[in-house]
Amino acid sequence: MRNGLRIILLFLPYGLVVSTSAAQRATSVSTSAPRLAPVAPGERIENLDTLKEKVKQYHECTCACGCYAKDLDLQANRAIAFLKRRMAQTQKPAKPAIVLDIDETTLSNYAEMLKTGFAYDSKTFAAWEEEAAAPAIPGTLRLVKEAQRLGVHVVFLTGRPERERAATERDLRAAGFDQWEKLILRSADEAGMTALQYKSGERGKLVAQGYSLLVNVGDQWSDLRGTPEAEYSVKYPDPYYFIK
């Protein structure tokens, strides 16, 4: 006995000696309820497969997060309302223009994105664009027709490369668009630019040519930001991808 504590030793076969207190501790550990270690900080990031499913539900309007088609119509209607007010003013702007992005703004690539699991491969996507099968986004078609009725020049400004001009024109016409003023595609010299640099630079060229940029519509912030900006910029939702 030392300091009033009695230790009883158990003599086990093969010369193994274990104290009763140690044996009791081992028993208590083995019979305790299962425990979970604290989760890592990254667990707060939503799982990619869960996000993909939510994106599908948003497109199909079965998600509590909203309805893609309704959101697109809402933004298109805002652009139409601005054009009507602006063109109703007594003093008309010189060469009034509306600038529109194409992919996920004018034409929908959802069918191709769904087929590839929202993964981007440049060759696969280029082949899809060559098919010229992307349908129109209905709100944008209404917007373009209204802009033309009001006497506003329609300019498509896309990050697609110049080599895809013929396929892009075929798709636009098949989807119901016609009589646009300009279709601007990215030249080889502009290939190294970010989307923001390229698109703001092309808008600058339009202003230098005398156009008044009334409305600019795009699904990426890089479609809208940078100098010069339109009088009214409209951002379409795009949960599928992000372009700088």
N, C-alpha and C positions, 0 to 999 in steps of 0.2 A: 504494500500500500504506500502511495506517495501522494502527499497533499490531500489526503482523504478520499482518493479515487481508487476504486478497486477495479483491476483489470483481470479478467479471466481469459486464459489462453485455451484454445481448442487445439488438441493434437489430432491432426488428420492423417490419413494414410500417406505414405511416401514422404513423410517428414514435413508436410506442409502445415504451417502454423498460422492461424488467422484469429485475430481478436474478435470477440462477440460484437463489439461496437462497429467494426468494419463490416462484418457479415450483415448486421442490421441495415447499415447504410446501403450496401449492395442490393439487398432485398427491396428497400424503399425506392431506389432508382428504377429498378426493373419493373416495378408494378405501378409507377406513377402514370398519370394520363399523358397521352402524346402531346407534344408541344411543337409549335411552328416558330422557326427563327424569324426575326424581323425581316420584312421584305426589303429588297434593294430599292434605292431611290427611283431607278428607272421603271419600276412597276407602275408608276403613275401615267406612263405613256400608254395610250390605248393600243391594243394589239392590231397589227396590220390587217389581218383577216377580218377582224371586227370592223375596222374602218372601211374596208372594201365593201362589206355587206351593208354598212350604213349608207355608203355612196350609192349603191344600187337602189336601196329603198328610197333615197332622196330623189333619184331619177324617176322611179316608179310611183312617186307620191304616196308611199305607204309608210313613211317615217314621221315620227313626231317632230323631227328636225325641220320639216317643211316639204315643199313641192317644187322641184326644179322648173317645171313648165310654167307654173304660176309666177315664180320669181323672175323668169325670163320675160314673161308678158308684162309684169309690173315695170321692169326697167325699160322695155321697149316703149311702153305707154308714156313713161316720163320723158323719154326723148322726143316722142311725137308731140306731146303737149308743149314742150319748150319750142320746138320748131314752129308750131302754129302761132304761138305768142310772138316769137321773134319775127316771123315773116309777116305778121299782121301790123307791125309797126309802120308808121308813115314813112320813115327814112329807111329804105331797104339797104342791106349790106351789099357791098360789091362782090360779085361772084360768090354767092353763099355756097358753102360746101358742108357735107357731112362725111366724116371719115369713119370707116368701119374695118375692123379686123375681120378675118375670115373664119379660121378654125375655132369652133365653140362660140362664135359670135354671129356669123352669117350661115355657116354650114356646121352640121353636127357630125362628129366622128365617133359617137358613142358606141355604135355597133362594132366598130373595129377595136375600140378600147376594151369593150366587154369581152370580145373574143380573145384578146391577148392578156386578160387578167390585169388590165391597167398598167402593164409593163410597156415601156417604149423601146422600140428598136427602129432605127432610122430607115433601114432597108424595107422592113415590113410596112412601115407607115408610108414610105414613098410609093410602094406598090399599091397600097390602098388609095392614095391620092390619084394615082394614074387611072384607077378604075372609074373615077368621077362619079361615084355613087353616093356621096354624102348628101343627105337631105337638107333642105332649108330649115333654119330655126324660124318657126312661124311668125313670131313677134318681129323679127328683123325684116322678114319679107314685107310685112305690113308697114314697118317703118320706112323702108326704102321706097315703096310705092307712094307713101304719103309725102316723103321728101321730094320725089320727082313731081308729084302733083303740085307742090308748093313752089316749084321752080328752083329747088336746091340741087346742086351738083353732087352726085354720088361718087365717092372715091373709096375704093377698096385698098387697104394697106396691109399686106400680109408678110409674115416672116418666111413664107415659102420661097424657095430659090427660083430664080428666073427660068431655069430649065423646065419648071412645072407649069409654065404659063398656059400652054395649050390645054392641059388636063384641067387646070383650074377654071379656065373660061368655059370648057364643056360642062363642068359640074355646076357652075353658077347658072348657066342658061337652062340646064336640065332641071334645076331646083326652082326656076321661075324668075331669076334676076336677068334684067337686060337693060340696055341703054345707059349703062354707067358711064361716068366721065373718064375715070382712070382706074387701072388695075396696076398697083405698084407691087412688085416682087423684089426680093433681095438680090442684088447683083453679086458677082464673085468678089468685087472689091469690098463689099460690105459684110462678107462672111464672118470676119473676125470680130465684129461689133456685138455688144450685148443688144438685146431686143430694145431696151430703153434708148440706147444711143442711136440705133438704126431708125426707129420709128419717130423719135423726136426730130432727127435730122431730116427725114422725108417730109415731116410736117413743115419744117422750116423752108424747104424748097417750095412747098405749095403756097405758103405765105408770100415768098419772093415772087411767085408767079401771079400774085394778085388775088388769091382766094381768101375769103373770110371763113375761118374755121368756126362754124356755129356749134356743131356737135361732134364728139368723138366717142365711139362705142367700142369697147373691148372687154375680153374676159380676163385679162391680166393687167395688173397695175402698170407693168412696163409698156402696155399699149397706150396708156393715158398720161403718164408723168413725163416730165422733161419739158424743155422750152422749144417752141411755143406750145401752149396748151389751147384747146378749143374753149369757146365761151362756156360750154356745158359738156362735161365729161360724164359718161355713164358706164358703170362697171357691171358687167354680167357676172353671175356666180360661176365658178369653175372649181369644184372640189377634186377634179381628176388629175391635174398637174399644175406646176408652177414654173413660170419662165421669168428670168431676171431681165 
